[in-house]
Amino acid sequence: MNIHEYQAKEILRLYHVATPDGRVAQDAEDARQIAKGFGGQAVVKAQIHAGGRGKGGGVKFAKDPDMAAELFKQMLGMNLVTKQTGPEGRKVQTVFLSDPQDIARELYLSLLVDRGSSRVTVLASTEGGVEIEEVAEATPEKIFRVTVDPALGLTGFQARQVCFSLGLEGDAFKKGVGFLLNLYKLFVEKDCAMVEINPLILTEQGDVVALDCKMAFDDNALVRHPDVLALRDLNEEALEEIEASKFNLNFIKLDGNIGCMVNGAGLAMATMDIIKYHGGDPANFLDVGGGASEEAVKNAFRIILQDPSVKAVLVNIFGGIMRCDIVAAGVVKAAKEIGIKVPVVVRLEGTNVEEGKRILAESGLNLQVAEGIRDAAEKAVASVR
């Protein structure tokens, strides 16, 4: 789950991680008064769950309170298009004003869960203000990495290594070490998946400050963090994803035209890969889980077909805990009740697979049964051509 910058900064403050003062404006007059409180100037920032806001016109400097009010009116309700939103953009429904800082240097710092090492990894770079993907491509030697042993946590030695790599000195070095140790504590205690500070700034006064912050959390751990879950903004999520969460379905909307219904995240990713390999484009990631019922399968179909770009559906099920006959019955039920009008390719393997194939064959529906994952992908891609 992602949260907005202003929400992330509230959490940073709870852990004594330095960040500029800021407030969400309720209207233009409120924006004017907030700027006055900052001494007359303010950084006006559109709040959406995407990076690159500055390049899209979502971050602007107001030199006086009247300009802050005017920028608020321009940003609220605008459709902000960035590299991460795609061409459709996102509607801005919250505007945040931040106290301007005297910036001496811009740096980069992030903590994330590295799937390769199965550990928390710290990334640091002197190239702040630039997307880390661009730095990795153009100057990978400027990215410093530290892998954290979960039994030890982030050690003082490692924190000092990171601060040395950022070129911090003297009092700023000491502040940087404390900043990073507190940030790691936040990351672990709040079950974060990623915390990105870009830019991390060194001010003219020698302070180390999080000028911007992205924060994402492990969805599976939110049951332990009702305070974090309360920060969820449904306006920033696709309607299909919200609907899927009501039925405990793991759904992520993508840009392709082949809907995918799979059980297991690994199999779902493999399914999307083989669709791409054969020249197709998946329209979604949908994991129905290991013990889905007929009703869950029906709702999965309904959610997939809400996307008008879906021109075919690929069902790829490996039956272990989840029986193939249950899946087949759910597919048939969905097809009859919803009235599926696009080609459906079904690949079943595992528990009760023969019974599942029999149910599909005797359904009287135009369902294509595949004999393997490659055959399924080929059929699905061919059906949209």
Disulfide bonds with the S-S distance in Angstrom:
none
